[in-house]
Amino acid sequence: MLLECVNLTMKFGGLTAVDHVNLKVQAGDIIGLIGPNGSGKTTIFNIISGLYKPTTGQVLFEGSDIARRRPDFITKAGVARTFQNIRLFADMTVWENIQVGRHCRYRQVLWDDMFHTSRQAAEERYANQYIYELLVLFRMDHLKDEIAKNLPYGLQRKLEIIRALASEPKLVLLDEPAAGMNPHETKDLMDFILKIRDMGITILVVEHDMKLVMNLCNRIAVLNYGKKIAEGSPRDIQSNEEVIKAYLGK
Ligand code: ADP
């Protein structure tokens, strides 16, 4: 199992935002995490990526517990994420933004900083090659010197995902990647996410666009008031009474 959340619980004062959630993610999966607003989806992402320390429970990544570790440790272990709102460095170029995402892979050795060592040079060459290949794969190489804020919205969102991929993750957490996109951009995003899967990267996605979730994910987990109320294939989820009730509020 690549990732396993075991009895994950997060309390904020009297509010239980995540309530004993168990979730398994296998290598190669595209798992959708859905649920009404406030049901705990982002909180789970924040726990997995190390921004929140859960009240109780474990997050096993390749078998070891990463819950309560620092975000940089978790990124280095192989988990990358994007956020609901665009968090690019607006005045930096496409290339520079991706370089930032690569940063966790650089070894920090004082010796290397003082004397530009051959190992450091080799690492830089590899990094540049890797970033370039990502840009080519996602057809953004011609935009590498564009300033991020000048890109159309859909491309800014893509750039954020590419920046997350620059850390060479095994698992990527996508938080509402289709938010604010038009239908054409959403369709394009779908192909984009499939390419990420084809790179051998496992995907956990929070998304409100049901068409995207149902077409993309092989499995979907549904949250309501912090509890997992259903899990299964898109077809199972679409016909699940409890899920329909949670969404329609009946
Ligand atoms: P979702 O992503 O499903 O919309 P969230 O995980 O953002 O839901 O929020 C779940 C619940 O936890 C909400 O009631 C929200 O107000 C609360 N919450 C999230 N983060 C915090 C925080 N840092 N402090 C207090 N309450 C929070």
Boltz pocket constraint, residues with backbone or C-beta under 6 A from the ligand:
constraints:
  - pocket:
      binder: B
      contacts: [[A, 12], [A, 15], [A, 17], [A, 35], [A, 36], [A, 37], [A, 38], [A, 39], [A, 40], [A, 41], [A, 42], [A, 43], [A, 44]]
      max_distance: 6.0
